[in-house]
């Protein structure tokens, strides 16, 4: 899309598009890039898009458009010098194509949104146009490394500052309220500028600034959505993140996003998947692959699906960094894993390798000279299977989880800019629990703190709140109601230590939550390795654990005092025989507090006792499993099983062998009817008949290394 059209372009492009179609793909995705398409202000050049749309329509391919405005035309900086991105140091960033200019300035925003609307006029004039990706890997500033400014932060331009001040006015209503919150003496809202450094007095200004950035990026996305919808009333609109926001921090200077918030602005939100990226030492584990996909799926729960915005097509290169080769086995595992988790599209990026820039020679499905690779042929075969069974996959949805692990990015703000330690504490804590359930093939969702605040917990019997050191009063109130109404909750050490202003609670658990748990913090000690001894308490969470056996934690060891006149089950104690893990009945539910970070410790090193404790939580919370397998609980060589409900009844069963050897697996599927079932292998197009017994359908499979079985399970008509 960046090349100049010449006399050979039509034949060359037709050849490429025919090859894509013949391989088995149904859609081609293409850039529409601002610098190329509006070289002079108000003068648009969509010749490339017209040619591609026409040829793709001729060949029978749908077209999906990736908008790209981070590389701005040179006239933007000249026309709008006030809108250049500005670092906290005062340095203005003069673009070198990227990163363009800041859309918090209305004149730049108008130019950008006009470009979106003009593109929509062209795209919607073709019958084979399918949909949009509005923003690739959103941040405030993209694809520019401003390394000459230490700890660079954005954006401090006049437009962003004014927008932040308006946000503060909406939140605080009066300047006096702002002064109390920030410990300042402002006389006018214009004095309230984004914070540039840390002080010992208050970091509420930091929390406000970073919360504003989260929210502004959502509004920026929505503005692009609305610019398209002005012209295009019907086609699908998506965007995709650089990776799950679970791995991002609000301390990131380029501006962090929250996947749950971004998904609200779109039909679907997606993610880039580069499991081998550009260095063998940073290749993703099975846990990372599953985490990124399930986090993105969870963020889109109300949208009913999600998108793979970019799936790594070939070996990755960044400067001198080169990944290991991407194989057909990789694509098989990656693509089917995404579909098993409810993805509605998989975009392989890209067909040709990059031809220039620091990624030159990388990320291609075919060779740069146009010759096909073996993995391109196999990817096409996989695409053909999906294409022939589109409606089956589109109308099936992952079975509902009854466990929710709470994502609360507020916890990353404790200490404000002063915080320099434990940058992975939140992600490691959540993943520690997630990987335990995933290794046992137990359905689990990530949920947002705002789901608690907004009373969106009806499908969950158990919620787990790892690393809960900052919480909101509204979430505390609704958590109280959740447990009182019969829910089960597990929280970790120092729950509600800070509120969302950065103020410490008088009692920990904070925000009145000590009443739920029947305890208060006695002492806390900071240690890397922590062991708590299991008591002899007869409690479902301790089933199979003997008195004196150890549960492993990290960072904080919190001892607890039992509140007067409260009955509390003490499940574990520290070396001084002080309570550290307790369970308390509250209303119709039950609350469990672990005075350390079990999840973080499990992420760092798997522990069999911790693992047993986690799986025991299912019996404690009265959770029924939709299926079990004979290979549940592996921490390596996992055989992953995912289940989806079909719209017309029955199931889709995905068996994904991450192991390096052939595996024999039994899947015991809970069914409501007894009798005959048809089990169709979608990939092989074969079918077998089985009978259930005692409302369990047992499916046995021998599956080769790195292979995937996709099974449609349907009850036979009597």
Secondary structure, 3 states (H helix, E strand, C coil): CCCCCCCCHHHHHHHHHHHHHHHCCCEEEEEEEHHHHCCECCECCCHHHHHHHHHHHHHCCEEEEEEECCCCCHHHHHHCHHHCCECCCCCECCCCCCCCCCCCCHHHHHHHHHHHHHHHHHHCCCCCEEEEEEEECCCCCCCCCCCCCCCCCCCCCHHHHHHHHHHHHHHHCCHHHHHHHHCCCCCCHHHCCCCCCCCCCCCHHHHHHHHHHHHHHHHHHHHHHHHHHCCCCCCEEEEEECCCHHHCCCCCCCCCCCHHHHHCCCCEEEEEECCCCCCHHHCCCHHHHHHHHHHHHHHCHHHCCEEEEEEECCCCEECCEECCCCCHHHHHHHHHHHHHCCEEEEEEECCCCCCCCCCCCCCCCCCCCCCCCHHHHHHHHHHHHHHHCHHHHHCCEECCCCEEEEECHHHHHCCHHHCCCCCCHHHHHHHHHHHHHHHCCCCCEEEEHHHHHCCCCCCCCEEEECCCCECCHHHHHHHHHHHHCCCEEEECCCCCCECCCCCECCCCCCCCCHHHHCEEEEEEEEEEEEEEEECCCCCHHHCCCCCCCEEEEEEEEEEEEECCCCCCEEEEECCCCCEEEEEEEECCEEEEEECCCHHHHHHHCCCHHHHHHHHHHHHHCCCCCCEEECCCCCCCCCEEEEEEECCCCCEEEEEEECCCCCEEEEEEEECCCCCEEEEEECCCCEEEEEECECCEEEEEEEECCCCEEEEEEEECCC
